[in-house]
Amino acid sequence: MRQLLVLSVIAFTLSACASSPARPQRTEFEDIPVPAGLTLDLNKSTIIESPTVKAARLFYKGRLQPESLGVAFRTTLEANGWHHVSSTTSAEKGITQVYDKAGNSLQVLIYEGFYYTWVEVSTTKAVTASPAGDKTTYPHASDKITAPQASDTTTAPPAGETTSAPPPR
């Protein structure tokens, strides 16, 4: 009877492993690779999207060394065009790395928790304009920001006259 129980447990374990293939790591931004061994914690993460900006604060957890994660992030981010701005290391707060790329910002915070090593990725990126033929809809008229047209020129008032400052756009 004992052998049957042990065999059943082994068979059940092997079938469970075979039915759950490894999933690729989820990332919200294609140019921000996440090292293998980290799992996204959606309960702690926040993603904000608008027609002009996408921002995220993503929390990943894993059992990896913070120093090796710091090197892995810096290597892969620089390979994806991110410019390393600064890094700081603190015994209490872990490793903080700051990057920029074409006006977009990225901060990577790596620290040890009780059981996991945590990685917090915070970024804001401007959403690129859609192609001319693509119709983009805006939920609110105020969400659409337009650039000044070439015909919008300002001229100085005649001598002696004063004007108030134009309202901000």
Contacts in CASP RR format, 6 or more apart in sequence:
PFRMAT RR
TARGET T0000
AUTHOR 0000-0000-0000
METHOD contacts of the structure
MODEL  1
MRQLLVLSVIAFTLSACASSPARPQRTEFEDIPVPAGLTLDLNKSTIIES
PTVKAARLFYKGRLQPESLGVAFRTTLEANGWHHVSSTTSAEKGITQVYD
KAGNSLQVLIYEGFYYTWVEVSTTKAVTASPAGDKTTYPHASDKITAPQA
SDTTTAPPAGETTSAPPPR
25 34 0 8 1.000
25 36 0 8 1.000
25 37 0 8 1.000
25 38 0 8 1.000
25 39 0 8 1.000
25 40 0 8 1.000
26 34 0 8 1.000
26 40 0 8 1.000
27 33 0 8 1.000
27 34 0 8 1.000
28 47 0 8 1.000
28 54 0 8 1.000
28 56 0 8 1.000
28 58 0 8 1.000
29 54 0 8 1.000
29 56 0 8 1.000
29 123 0 8 1.000
29 125 0 8 1.000
31 80 0 8 1.000
31 81 0 8 1.000
31 82 0 8 1.000
31 101 0 8 1.000
32 77 0 8 1.000
32 80 0 8 1.000
32 82 0 8 1.000
32 106 0 8 1.000
32 121 0 8 1.000
32 123 0 8 1.000
33 76 0 8 1.000
33 77 0 8 1.000
33 80 0 8 1.000
34 40 0 8 1.000
34 60 0 8 1.000
34 119 0 8 1.000
34 121 0 8 1.000
35 64 0 8 1.000
35 69 0 8 1.000
35 72 0 8 1.000
35 73 0 8 1.000
35 76 0 8 1.000
37 62 0 8 1.000
37 63 0 8 1.000
37 64 0 8 1.000
38 60 0 8 1.000
38 61 0 8 1.000
38 62 0 8 1.000
38 64 0 8 1.000
38 69 0 8 1.000
38 119 0 8 1.000
39 60 0 8 1.000
39 61 0 8 1.000
39 62 0 8 1.000
40 58 0 8 1.000
40 59 0 8 1.000
40 60 0 8 1.000
41 59 0 8 1.000
41 60 0 8 1.000
41 61 0 8 1.000
44 59 0 8 1.000
45 56 0 8 1.000
45 57 0 8 1.000
45 58 0 8 1.000
45 59 0 8 1.000
46 56 0 8 1.000
46 57 0 8 1.000
47 54 0 8 1.000
47 55 0 8 1.000
47 56 0 8 1.000
47 58 0 8 1.000
48 54 0 8 1.000
48 55 0 8 1.000
48 56 0 8 1.000
49 55 0 8 1.000
49 127 0 8 1.000
50 127 0 8 1.000
50 143 0 8 1.000
51 127 0 8 1.000
51 136 0 8 1.000
51 138 0 8 1.000
51 139 0 8 1.000
51 143 0 8 1.000
51 144 0 8 1.000
52 126 0 8 1.000
52 127 0 8 1.000
52 143 0 8 1.000
52 145 0 8 1.000
53 124 0 8 1.000
53 125 0 8 1.000
53 126 0 8 1.000
53 127 0 8 1.000
54 124 0 8 1.000
54 125 0 8 1.000
54 127 0 8 1.000
55 123 0 8 1.000
55 124 0 8 1.000
55 125 0 8 1.000
56 121 0 8 1.000
56 122 0 8 1.000
56 123 0 8 1.000
57 120 0 8 1.000
57 121 0 8 1.000
57 122 0 8 1.000
58 120 0 8 1.000
58 121 0 8 1.000
58 122 0 8 1.000
59 118 0 8 1.000
59 119 0 8 1.000
59 120 0 8 1.000
60 118 0 8 1.000
60 119 0 8 1.000
60 120 0 8 1.000
60 121 0 8 1.000
61 116 0 8 1.000
61 117 0 8 1.000
61 118 0 8 1.000
61 119 0 8 1.000
62 116 0 8 1.000
62 117 0 8 1.000
62 118 0 8 1.000
63 115 0 8 1.000
63 116 0 8 1.000
63 117 0 8 1.000
64 117 0 8 1.000
65 117 0 8 1.000
66 94 0 8 1.000
66 95 0 8 1.000
66 110 0 8 1.000
66 111 0 8 1.000
66 112 0 8 1.000
66 117 0 8 1.000
67 95 0 8 1.000
69 95 0 8 1.000
69 110 0 8 1.000
69 117 0 8 1.000
69 119 0 8 1.000
70 95 0 8 1.000
70 97 0 8 1.000
70 108 0 8 1.000
70 110 0 8 1.000
73 97 0 8 1.000
73 108 0 8 1.000
73 110 0 8 1.000
73 119 0 8 1.000
74 84 0 8 1.000
74 87 0 8 1.000
74 97 0 8 1.000
77 84 0 8 1.000
77 97 0 8 1.000
77 99 0 8 1.000
77 106 0 8 1.000
77 108 0 8 1.000
78 84 0 8 1.000
81 101 0 8 1.000
82 99 0 8 1.000
82 100 0 8 1.000
82 101 0 8 1.000
82 106 0 8 1.000
83 99 0 8 1.000
83 100 0 8 1.000
83 101 0 8 1.000
84 97 0 8 1.000
84 98 0 8 1.000
84 99 0 8 1.000
85 98 0 8 1.000
85 99 0 8 1.000
85 100 0 8 1.000
86 97 0 8 1.000
86 98 0 8 1.000
87 95 0 8 1.000
87 96 0 8 1.000
87 97 0 8 1.000
87 98 0 8 1.000
88 95 0 8 1.000
88 96 0 8 1.000
89 95 0 8 1.000
89 96 0 8 1.000
90 96 0 8 1.000
93 109 0 8 1.000
93 111 0 8 1.000
94 109 0 8 1.000
94 110 0 8 1.000
94 111 0 8 1.000
94 112 0 8 1.000
95 108 0 8 1.000
95 109 0 8 1.000
95 110 0 8 1.000
95 111 0 8 1.000
96 107 0 8 1.000
96 108 0 8 1.000
96 109 0 8 1.000
96 110 0 8 1.000
97 107 0 8 1.000
97 108 0 8 1.000
97 109 0 8 1.000
97 110 0 8 1.000
98 105 0 8 1.000
98 106 0 8 1.000
98 107 0 8 1.000
99 105 0 8 1.000
99 106 0 8 1.000
99 107 0 8 1.000
99 108 0 8 1.000
100 106 0 8 1.000
103 126 0 8 1.000
104 123 0 8 1.000
104 124 0 8 1.000
104 125 0 8 1.000
104 126 0 8 1.000
105 123 0 8 1.000
105 124 0 8 1.000
106 121 0 8 1.000
106 122 0 8 1.000
106 123 0 8 1.000
107 120 0 8 1.000
107 121 0 8 1.000
107 122 0 8 1.000
107 123 0 8 1.000
108 119 0 8 1.000
108 120 0 8 1.000
108 121 0 8 1.000
109 118 0 8 1.000
109 119 0 8 1.000
109 120 0 8 1.000
109 121 0 8 1.000
109 122 0 8 1.000
110 117 0 8 1.000
110 118 0 8 1.000
110 119 0 8 1.000
110 120 0 8 1.000
111 117 0 8 1.000
111 118 0 8 1.000
111 120 0 8 1.000
112 118 0 8 1.000
130 136 0 8 1.000
138 144 0 8 1.000
148 169 0 8 1.000
154 166 0 8 1.000
157 163 0 8 1.000
END
